[in-house]
Amino acid sequence: MMKIGFIGLGKMGVPMAENLLRGGYPLLVYNRTVAKADGLVSQGAELADSPIDLIEKSEVIIVMVADDEAVRTIFNDFDKLLSPEKGKIVINMSTVSPGISRKMNDRLTRKGFHYLDAPVSGSLKQAQEGSLVIMVGGDLAIFENVKPILNSLGKLAMRIGEVGTGNVAKLAINSLLSFHAQGLAEAINFASERGIATADLLELINQSALGNIFMKIKGDAILQENFNPVFALKHIAKDLRLAKAEGIDSPLANAALSTFTAAEATLGEEDIIAIIKQC
Ligand SMILES: NC(=O)c1ccc[n+]([C@@H]2O[C@H](COP(=O)([O-])OP(=O)(O)OC[C@H]3O[C@@H](n4cnc5c(N)ncnc54)[C@H](OP(=O)(O)O)[C@@H]3O)[C@@H](O)[C@H]2O)c1
């Protein structure tokens, strides 16, 4: 089985890496905050000293970090490699801009790597269950080569076009996600200010054509006043900025960008649905 190196052991990275271990893959891990690797090491993963150490020892390198800046930091290490790493495959699963994927692809191709952008839809629960939806940009043959790896992380891995298209699809989906979060928050606040119990409204929504997993999970979180970050609000604010930079300029996208950006300073570390405190 291919030896996999996994960089970025945050909320999503840890359960994803655990699924690779469960799938029987030999696994090396690296994280800026080293302690976050402890659980994986006790389950059998090997700890790399640095990104370079990991890159040199792995055949496939998965990157799951926060944003463009984090990706840039990690990828600077690829430039420190003394000899080309022919045929190694880098799968960047972070939600980042299509532009950085295209740049990283150019840089890495010169170093002998293949690059795929493969951001995911789904959250902590789906990462734990291995039921993420993975959208992939890059060469078809390379995608086919790593599909078994992606299948141990998700229920669907779909190649949709050239490098960067996975990131574009992800920004489209996350724009829609922000509309749902803001919409749910506004509907609850509107009803509640007029005396309707939030539990009742949520029951009606969940039984209606609008009921879906997102409404159920986030509705429950609102009822329990549990705003611990499953998907941090700062990440959706970042994604809306990335979509704007990519050229989205529609009424809902502009409204969501303004709402989530305004909320970021105070609610950024809480879950996306903490937006209800701002609406
Ligand atoms: N959470 C979700 O529900 C969800 C769902 C789909 C997609 N995503 C996307 O998946 C990615 C990871 O999300 P997450 O929720 O796992 O985020 P997270 O818990 O905040 O973890 C972020 C990871 O990036 C690393 N990192 C951040 N800045 C860095 C830097 N400058 N240099 C090196 N490493 C850096 C962090 O290292 P440290 O541990 O040292 O801070 C950590 O490993 C994001 O792009 C997010 O938008 C998240």
The ligand as an SDF file (V2000), in Angstrom:
LIG
                    3D

 48 52  0  0  0  0  0  0  0  0999 V2000
  -14.1860   21.9540   10.2660 N   0  0  0  0  0  0  0  0  0  0  0  0
  -15.0170   21.7110    9.2740 C   0  0  0  0  0  0  0  0  0  0  0  0
  -16.2050   21.4090    9.4810 O   0  0  0  0  0  0  0  0  0  0  0  0
  -14.5300   21.7620    7.8460 C   0  0  0  0  0  0  0  0  0  0  0  0
  -15.3200   21.1560    6.8550 C   0  0  0  0  0  0  0  0  0  0  0  0
  -14.8690   21.1680    5.5330 C   0  0  0  0  0  0  0  0  0  0  0  0
  -13.6700   21.8070    5.2130 C   0  0  0  0  0  0  0  0  0  0  0  0
  -12.9400   22.4150    6.1980 N   0  0  0  0  0  0  0  0  0  0  0  0
  -11.6850   23.0610    5.7970 C   0  0  0  0  0  0  0  0  0  0  0  0
  -10.6470   22.1620    6.1460 O   0  0  0  0  0  0  0  0  0  0  0  0
   -9.4800   22.9130    6.5270 C   0  0  0  0  0  0  0  0  0  0  0  0
   -9.0720   22.5010    7.9470 C   0  0  0  0  0  0  0  0  0  0  0  0
  -10.1700   22.7980    8.7880 O   0  0  0  0  0  0  0  0  0  0  0  0
  -10.1710   22.4190   10.3630 P   0  0  0  0  0  0  0  0  0  0  0  0
  -11.5610   22.6390   10.8300 O   0  0  0  0  0  0  0  0  0  0  0  0
   -9.4840   21.1110   10.5610 O   0  0  0  0  0  0  0  0  0  0  0  0
   -9.2470   23.6210   10.8900 O   0  0  0  0  0  0  0  0  0  0  0  0
   -8.4420   23.7370   12.2770 P   0  0  0  0  0  0  0  0  0  0  0  0
   -8.9920   22.7980   13.2850 O   0  0  0  0  0  0  0  0  0  0  0  0
   -8.4220   25.1960   12.5450 O   0  0  0  0  0  0  0  0  0  0  0  0
   -6.9710   23.2050   11.8680 O   0  0  0  0  0  0  0  0  0  0  0  0
   -6.1610   23.9630   11.0200 C   0  0  0  0  0  0  0  0  0  0  0  0
   -4.8840   23.2220   10.7420 C   0  0  0  0  0  0  0  0  0  0  0  0
   -4.0340   24.0670    9.9410 O   0  0  0  0  0  0  0  0  0  0  0  0
   -2.7820   24.2400   10.6170 C   0  0  0  0  0  0  0  0  0  0  0  0
   -2.2520   25.5790   10.3560 N   0  0  0  0  0  0  0  0  0  0  0  0
   -2.9060   26.7570   10.4440 C   0  0  0  0  0  0  0  0  0  0  0  0
   -2.1030   27.7770   10.1170 N   0  0  0  0  0  0  0  0  0  0  0  0
   -0.8870   27.2280    9.8430 C   0  0  0  0  0  0  0  0  0  0  0  0
    0.3610   27.7610    9.4450 C   0  0  0  0  0  0  0  0  0  0  0  0
    0.5370   29.0890    9.2260 N   0  0  0  0  0  0  0  0  0  0  0  0
    1.3930   26.8980    9.2350 N   0  0  0  0  0  0  0  0  0  0  0  0
    1.2160   25.5660    9.4140 C   0  0  0  0  0  0  0  0  0  0  0  0
    0.0540   24.9930    9.7870 N   0  0  0  0  0  0  0  0  0  0  0  0
   -0.9930   25.8250    9.9930 C   0  0  0  0  0  0  0  0  0  0  0  0
   -3.1130   24.0540   12.0860 C   0  0  0  0  0  0  0  0  0  0  0  0
   -1.9390   23.7980   12.8210 O   0  0  0  0  0  0  0  0  0  0  0  0
   -1.9410   24.0240   14.4240 P   0  0  0  0  0  0  0  0  0  0  0  0
   -2.6040   22.8080   14.9990 O   0  0  0  0  0  0  0  0  0  0  0  0
   -0.5130   24.1550   14.7670 O   0  0  0  0  0  0  0  0  0  0  0  0
   -2.7300   25.2860   14.6770 O   0  0  0  0  0  0  0  0  0  0  0  0
   -4.0810   22.8730   12.0040 C   0  0  0  0  0  0  0  0  0  0  0  0
   -3.3910   21.6750   11.7760 O   0  0  0  0  0  0  0  0  0  0  0  0
   -9.8510   24.3950    6.4030 C   0  0  0  0  0  0  0  0  0  0  0  0
   -9.4130   24.8530    5.1480 O   0  0  0  0  0  0  0  0  0  0  0  0
  -11.3720   24.3870    6.4820 C   0  0  0  0  0  0  0  0  0  0  0  0
  -11.9460   25.4890    5.8010 O   0  0  0  0  0  0  0  0  0  0  0  0
  -13.3270   22.3870    7.5200 C   0  0  0  0  0  0  0  0  0  0  0  0
  1  2  1  0
  2  3  2  0
  2  4  1  0
  4  5  1  0
  4 48  2  0
  5  6  2  0
  6  7  1  0
  7  8  2  0
  8  9  1  0
  8 48  1  0
  9 10  1  0
  9 46  1  0
 10 11  1  0
 11 12  1  0
 11 44  1  0
 12 13  1  0
 13 14  1  0
 14 15  2  0
 14 16  1  0
 14 17  1  0
 17 18  1  0
 18 19  2  0
 18 20  1  0
 18 21  1  0
 21 22  1  0
 22 23  1  0
 23 24  1  0
 23 42  1  0
 24 25  1  0
 25 26  1  0
 25 36  1  0
 26 27  1  0
 26 35  1  0
 27 28  2  0
 28 29  1  0
 29 30  1  0
 29 35  2  0
 30 31  1  0
 30 32  2  0
 32 33  1  0
 33 34  2  0
 34 35  1  0
 36 37  1  0
 36 42  1  0
 37 38  1  0
 38 39  2  0
 38 40  1  0
 38 41  1  0
 42 43  1  0
 44 45  1  0
 44 46  1  0
 46 47  1  0
M  CHG  2   8   1  16  -1
M  END
$$$$
